[in-house]
């Protein structure tokens, strides 16, 4: 497909070129004095980029090591791509799993440990050497064209070549120095902000895909095509094609297509392992006893922890995006999974400080801990915090949670006295996955056809601490009573404890939570099935999508929606810093992507009600 950037510069070609060069020169001069450049999440400083320290708490050192790891993994992916497409058709599952896990570790609020990133880089080079030896034994050679240095590598060689170099890696300090040469700033100098940003759009989408795929793998679900497509797209970023806007955009939509496969795989992994979610009330009030709080997204870890805590007198609570766990029959059967504690991820410094037990961090999002609870928190999987104990899996994937259990037994837990001092909260209901929602599809269809249901809103994505996110809380205040809202992700915490009642004239709840951001597939299934019934497409349904993005999983979901041709998506609270006005213009022109009007949610509501 031929893509063209819209013309945002007036005047003749010479004047436009001069304006672009002047802008790039100004940006490059500023970058020379920055300690880092990271703009992969929505909260990035000033909406442009974190240059001193991440708003998330990421240090320049960790930022450099993450950049180096991504650079190295791109090289490993190129090698795996060549091996797979050679006459020997070499496939290496250890490499496949490592690539997904390593990329997952670089998501926002996953890992802040420089030592862990050094381990990842060393492990990646070890995989590279082992795969290269396997290829050599099979007579497979890397063609010289595959290691052609691209201008945006700056002073660094092709990442495949760097992985092959025999020089010792040295310590963390040495790797940080090398890592500073592999970041976004180097690509901006050569490619300009627009193309460099589009390359990052693809990379951030791949980060989300790898995270979702890694969740599915933990539950024993894999798809060879997914590994192939992820590594093909990573390899693409090392080729001359990555300097062509059209090819990069097409690669972004291929990433969205791959993510659709992954979301389906993850949905099946959850339902095959734990059963399909069913509507389930969940208490937000603690009960007396020793306690463990599980945060993140990993249902597999929660299941293992429930198994290991059975009969030990410890109550287990979910936090953040683990709330939907209570809807799964295979998890809610454990009587010591007693409820949910706290709100969205960004409140964890409040929630964890108040929690009188141990805290298990399974995935993102995690923040650098306060001293008051640092001795109570444990990281698992790709997460990492400096000075915090880490639980590792053995060769078979089993994790021994004894350190977490012992710490919970040492701590006081909830007492009757402490509970009496807490305000009482209403239960919330979870478990409206696509099976549950489609089971009442006839009632929904009848309500639409009879006019009792005028509009459906899908408000999915992430929550955060920025004031602009109050838009999502206020938006619900303007929803007419003859509408329904589907929520996904931790954005639900803006309204999850409010009473929306039922749709007038029916017994249908107006608020249906479909689960984690990981459960986006359920929303896509429901929308597709409704479109089939009404013999139309998703864009013609009385349905509006208002997405609250924060990190890279949300980028992957957005690319999936665009791949499926979904239009008129509202995105907020701010547009991504890595997309320049030129890049945004392309998405607006093709998909009518709409920035959320955070200053006037009532106006947005009026527009959405009129749109169908």
N, C-alpha and C positions, 0 to 999 in steps of 0.2 A: 504494500500500500504506500502510495506517495503522500507524505506528510509535509506541510509547509508551516513554518512559524508565521503568525500574523505580523504585519508591519507596524511596529510601535514607534517608529522614528519618522518624522516628517523630513521633507527635503530630498535632494538627489542622493544617489548611491554614495558619493564621496563624503557627503556630510554625515550620512548614516554610519559609514565605516569609521569616521573620525570620532563620532559620539560613542560608538561601541568600544573603540580602543581606549578612549579617555576614561570611560567607566571601568574597564578592566584594569588599566594602569593604576587607577585610584584604589581599587579593591586589592590588587596585588601588593601595593605599597603598604596598605594597612595590615595585610596578612603577615608581612615580614616581622611584625612586632607582636603578633599574637602567640600565646603559649599553646593554643589548641584551636581547632575549629570543629564544632559538632552541632549539627542542626537536624538530627534525625527524629526528634520528637517535637510535639506541639508546644511544650513549655519553654523551648529554647529562648535564651535571653533576648528580650526586645523584639521577638519574632523574627530575628535575623540569624542568630548563632551564638553559641557559648564559646568565648575566646580566652577566658581566664580560668574558670572552673565551671563545670556543668551545674545547671540549676538542680539537677538530680543529685549532685554531690560528686560526680565523676571528676577525678583529678586529671590534669594534663598528662600525667604519666600513664594512667589507665587508658585515657583516650588514645594515646600513641600506641599502646600495646594492642588495643582493639583494632586500630587501623592496620597494624602489622599482621595481626592474625587474619583479618579479612584478605589482605594482600596475599598472604601465604596460602590460604585456603583456595583462592582463585587459581593459584598455580597447581595445587593438588587436584582441583576439579578439571583443569585442562589435561593433566596427565591421565586421570581416570576416563575422561572423554575420549582421548586418543586410544587408550587401552581397550575400551569397550567397542570402539568402531574399527579396530584392527582385525585382520583375518583371524587372529586367535580369539577374538571376542572375550577378552579378560574382564571379569567382574570381580570386584573385591568388596564384600559386604562390610568389612571393618572400616574401609575408607568411606563408604557410603554413610555409615552411622556416624563416623567422626565428623564429616563435613557438616551434617545437619546439627549435631550437638555443638560443635565449635561456633558455628554461625549463631545458633540460639543464644550462646553465652554473651554475645555482643548486643542483644536487645537492650533497650532502655530499662534500667532498674533490675537487671539480672545479676550482674557480677561486678564488684568493685575491688577485687583482689588482684594486685599486680602479679603476685606469685602464681596465682591460678592461670593467668593469661600466659605467663612464661611457660608453664607446663603445657598449655594447649599448643603453643608455637612449636615447642620441642616435639610433642607427640605428632603434630602434623608433618614435620620433616621426617620423622621416623616412618610414618605411613608412606610418605613419598619415596623414601629409599627402598622400602620393602616392595612397593608396587613397581618401581623402576627395575628392581632385580627380577621380579616375576616376568616383566615384559622382556627383559634381555634374555632370559632363559627360553622364552617363546620366540625369540628372533624378531621382536617388535621394536622398531626404532622410532624415536620422536623426530618427525620431519623438521628440517631447519626453519621452515616457514612458521611452525607452531610456536617458536620461541622468539619471533621477531619483536624487538623492543618497540613499544608504542610511545609516542611523544608524551602522553599523560603519565607515564611511569616516572617522569622526571629523571633524577640521577640514579634511579634504581633499575636493575635489569628486569627482564620479563620474570614474573613471579615463579614460573616453572623453573627457570634457570636459577633463581635465588634459592629455591628449595633444594636444588641439586648441588649447590656449592658446599664443599667439604669443610669450610672454615668453621671454627667453633663459634657457638652462639654467644657465649659469655653469660653474664648475669643480667639482672633486670635492667640495670643502668645502660648496658650496651644495647639491649633490645629497644629500650625507649628511644635512644638516639637514632636507631635505624627506623623505628616506627614513625618518627616525626617526618620522615621523607616519603611516607606512603599515604598521607591523609588527603582530605578533600582539597586543601589549599593548593597542592601541587597540580591537581587536575584542573582547578579553576584557572590557573595561570596559563594553561595551554588551550583548554577547551572553551573558556568563558563560563559564566555562571549558569547560563541556560542549559547547555549540553551537559555540563558537569552535574547539574541538578537532576536532569533526566536520567543520567546514569545512576545517581543515588536513588531516584524513585524505583528503578529496577532492583537495586541492591537491597533497599529497605523492604520492598515487596518480598524478595527472596528470604530475607530474615524472618518475616512472618510465616512464610511457607515452611521453612525449615523448623520453626518452633512447633507449628501444628503437626508436621510429619513426625517430629521427635516424640510428641505426646502419643501419637498413634503407635509408633514403634514400641514404646514402653508397654503397651497393651497387646503386643504381638501381631499388630497389623502393619503390613508393608505392601508396597506396590513398586515393582521394578521400574515402571515407567516414570514414577515420580523422581527417583534418584537420577535417572537418565536426563529428565527435563531440567531439573535443578542444576545439574553439572553442565549441561549444554549452555544454559543461560549464564552461568558463572564464567565458562570458557569464552562465551561471546564477548564479555567485558574485557577480555585480553586481546581482542582481534581488531583489525582496522574497521570493521563494521560498526564498532562502538563509537565512532566519531561521526556517524550519520544519524541525524535526528530521526528520520523515518524508521530506520532499522531499530533504533533504541526504543522508540514508542511501540513498534510491533512486538519487540521482546517483552515490554512491560505487559502487554495484553496476553502474551503467551504465559507469562508468570501468573496472571489472573486465572487462565485456564487450568494451569497446573494446581493452583490453590483450590479450585473447585473440586478437583479429584481428591485432594488431600482432606478437605473439609468433609467430604462424603466418607472417606476412609476413617477419619477420626470419629465421626458420628456413629458409624458401624462398630468401631472399636469399643466405644462407650456402651452402646446398647447390647452388643454381643456379650460383653463382660458383666455388665451390671443390670441389664434389662432396660426397657424403654422408660423414660421418666413419666411419672404420673403426678397429677396435682396433689401437693402435700403441704399442710400447714407446718411452719417452722417457728419455734419460740425464739425470741430475742432476749429472754430472761434466763440468767444462769441458775444452776442448781447447786446445792452444797456438794463439795467433794474436790479431790485433786483434779487438776485440769491440764489439758494440752490444747493449744490453738493451732490449727492448720491453715496456712495462707498460701496463695498462689493459684495454680490451676490443675494440678496433677491428681486425678482421681485414683490412679494406680498407687501412688504413695499413701494417700489417705486409706485405701483399702488395706495395705500392708500394715499401717500403723494401727488400724482398728483390730486387725488380727492379733498383733503383738501386745495390745493393751487389754485384750479381753480377759476379764476376771481379775484384773489388778487393782480395781477400785479407782480407776482414772476415767473421768469424763472427757470426751473429745468434742471440741467446738470447731465450726468452720469460721473462716474470716474472708472478707473480700469476695473474690470470684469463686471461692469454694462453696458458697451458699447453695448453688444448684445441686450439690451432691445429695442433699436431703430428698430429692425427687427420685433418685435411682433405687429400685427395689433391692439391688445387691449391696447397697450401702446403708440404706435406712433400716435394714433388718437388724443392725447392731444396736442394742439398747443403750450402749454408752456413747453413741453419737447423739448428743442431747440437745444441740441447738446451735445458734449462730451468735457470734459476738463481734461487735464493732461494725464499721462501715466500709467505705471504699479504701483502696490501698493507700491513698495519700494521707489518711488519718492514722496510719499505723503507729506513729510515734506517740500518739495519744492512747490508742487502743492497746498497744503492747505494754506501755507503761502501767496501764490500769489492770492488765490481765495478771492474775496471781499464780500463773503456772508457766510451763515451758511453751515455746513457740517454734513450730516447724515450718520452714520456708521451702516450698516445693519448686516454685518457679517465680517469674516476675509477678508482681512488682515488689521489690525490697529496697529499703533505704538504709543508709548508714545509721546504725543503732545508737540510741541514747545510752549513756552509761548505766542508767537505772535498770535497764533490762538486758544489757549486752551479755551477761552471763546466763541468760535464760533462752537465748535464741540460737537456732541451729540451721545451717543451710544444707540443701540437698541438690543433687543433680548439677545443672550448669550454674546454679546460683553461687555467690561467694561474697563474703565480707571479711575484711582484714581483721584478724584477731578473734574470729568467731569459729567455733568448731564446725567441721563439715562432715556429713555422712556420705560415705561412698558405697557404691554397689559392688558386689563381688562379681566374679566372672559370669555367673548365671543371672545377674541382675537383681539379686536379693539384697535388701538393705537391712542392717541391724540397727534398730532404733533404740537400743538399750540406753545410750547416753541421754536421749530425750526423755525416756520413761523415768530414768533415775532422777533427772533434774526435776521432773514434775512431782515425784514423790517427796523430794526435799522441800519443795515450795508449799506454802500454806493452802493453795487452792481457794475456792469460794467457801465461805462460812455462812451460816444462817444470819449472823449479825451483819456481815458485809452485804449480803443480798438485800436485807431489809432496808438498807440505806439507799439502794438504787431505785430510780423511778421505774415503775412497771410499764412494759411496752406491749403493744398488740402483736399478735402473730402475723407473719407474712406467708404468702403461698407461692411455692415454686413448682416446677415440673411440667410446664406447658410446652413440651417438645412438639415436634411436628406430628407425631402419632396422636398425642393428646388433642392438639388443635384440630387436626383433620377428622378426628372422631366426632366433632361437633360441627363439621363443615356444612351439613345440611341446614342447621339452624342459622349459621352465619350467612349462607347464601340466601335463605328465605328472608333474613333481616335486611339484607342489601336490596333484594328485589321488592320488598314491601315498603322500603324507605325508612325503616326503623334504625338501620345502620347506614349513615351517610358517608362515613369516611373511616379509614384505618390508618393509623400512624405507626411506623416502625422507627423507634428511637433506639439506636444501637451504638455500641462503642464504649469509649473509656470515660472515666471521670478524672477530675484533677482539682487542684486547689485554686486555680485562677478565678478572679471575680467574674470573668466573662462567662464562666460555665453556669452561672445562675440563670442564664438564658434557658437552660433545659428544665430547671425547676419552674420557672415562670411560664414556660410554654404550655405546660399542662393546665395552668389556671384558665387558659383561654380555649381549651378544648370543649366543644359542645357536648352535651350529655348523650347525644345520639352518635357518638364516635367511640372507637376502641383504640387502645395503644398496646403494641407489642414491644417489649424491652429485651435487650441483649447486652451482655457485658456489664462492667461495673458502673456504667452510666445509670443503671437501674436504681442506684442508691440515692439519686436525687428525689425519687418518688416512691420507692418500693414499700414504704410503711404508711402510705396514704390510702384512704378508703375511696376507691373509685366507684364502688357499688356495681350494679349490673346494668346492662343495656335495657332501657325502658321497653316493657312489653315482652321481655325474654328473661331467662335465667343465666344468660351469658355474662361472665365477669368482664368488665370493661378493661381491666388491666391484666395482661397475660405476660408473665416473664418466661422467655424461651430458653434462658440459661446463660452460659458463659459466652464470651466472644468466640470461644472455640465451637460454640453451637450455632454459628451463623448459617450453617447448612440447613438447619431446621426452618429458618425464616425463608430461605430461597425455595425450599420445597413447598411451603405453604403458599407463597406467592405464585409459584409456577402452577400448582394445582388449581388455585382459584382462577387463574388466567385460562386454563383449559376448560373449566366449567362455563365460563362466560364467553368462550370462543374468541379470545382476544389475546393481547400480549400483556406483560406486566406493566408496561408504561400506560396502558389504558384502564387499569384498575383504579377504583377509588382508594388509592394507596399512596402515601407520601413517605419518603425515606429522609430522615433527619439524623445524620450521623455525627457523633461526637468522637473525634479521633484524638489519640494521644501518642501511640507508639506504632511499631512496625507491623504488628499483627493487623491493626486497623488498615494500614496501607495495603496489605495483601488482600483483605476483604474488599476494599475499594476497587482494586484492580480486577478482582473477580466480577464485581458488579458491572464494571465498564466492559469487561470481556463479554458479558452476557447481554450487553446493549442496553442496560438500564439507564434511563435518563432522568433529569430533573432532581438529582440527589443534592440535598443540602449538606454542606460540610462545614463544621465549625469546631471550636469557637473561632479559630483562626485558620487560614489556609497554610499549608506547609511552607516553611521558610526555604526549602530546597527547590521550590517551584517559582521561577521568575514570572513576571506578568506575561511574557511571551509564551511560556510553557502552559500557564493557566489558560491563556487565550485559546490554545489548541483544544483543551478539554471542555472549555465553555462552548466553543464552536460545534464540536461533535456531539457532546453529551449534555449540554446545558447544565453543567455543574454550577451550583449556586452557593455562594458564601452565605452562611447563616447570618441573619441580621440580629446580632447579639444585643444591639441597642434597642431593638423594638420587636420583641417576640410576638406581640399582638399582630403586627403587620405581617410577619411570616405566617402566622396561623391563618390570617385572612387569605393570603395568597394560596396556601395549600388547600384550603377549603374550596377555593374557586378553580383549582387546577384540574379537577376531574368532573 
